[in-house]
Amino acid sequence: MSADRPDLAPLIDHALLDPHQGKGAIRQCCEEARHFGFAGVCVASRWVATAREQLPREGKGRTPQLIAVVGFPFGAVPSAVKQAEAEAAAAAGADELDVVPDFGALADRASTPIHDELAAICELGLPVKVILEVGRLDPEALALLVEISIDAGARFLKTGSGFGPPVTVEQVRQLKELARGRAAIKASGGIANLDQALALVEAGATRLGTSRGVALAQALRG
């Protein structure tokens, strides 16, 4: 690894969100995260208990954080359902929650239901990242959602779910400016190569959500 390059491994949330993968893939993802020293493993709430078995909190060294997505990928479910999913993920052993907000309410500029939904999940006591879909929001809607998310207690602003356009350096800079130091930035979606990952970190991302964590770590070491 070059001396002038940051070590990406501690910044990577190693994601496995393909719904067509089973237990074997989840276990492999966890082992890869442990081997490379990634920041976390990001899985669907359905797989939290399986991943927790592979990522024991007790033991030698630092264990990657276990991250569950909630309301993924579109957030278009009733708040009670989203709350129940968040509670189930927490009970199964999740360390962090990546939550998709109510974009329908955002389209109507209805701040209160978005805030109340996120605040209730934040009250569970786990660090929450709000998935903003930056590439699909106009500047006014994005600024509003950032303020709502931070006011509700979110620790991170996440650029996207991966179901929209790839993340860009400009999006990270935009979120950093809007956050004004009140929340950290997670860049996610279409991180394809080492140069892109390094540029996102330079722009201000402190977490990188990607299914290509192993390839990025190997490229950095190469």
QUINORKA-V196577 format. One record per helix or strand. SS is the DSSP state (H for helix, E for strand). FROM is the first residue (numbers start at 1). TO is the last residue. If there is no record, write none. Layout:
# QUINORKA-V196577
{{SS:FROM:TO} {SS:FROM:TO}}
This chain:
# QUINORKA-V196577
{{H:9:11} {E:12:16} {H:23:36} {E:40:44} {H:45:54} {E:65:70} {H:79:92} {E:96:100} {H:103:107} {H:111:122} {E:127:131} {H:134:136} {H:139:152} {E:156:158} {H:169:179} {E:184:188} {H:194:203} {E:207:210} {H:213:221}}
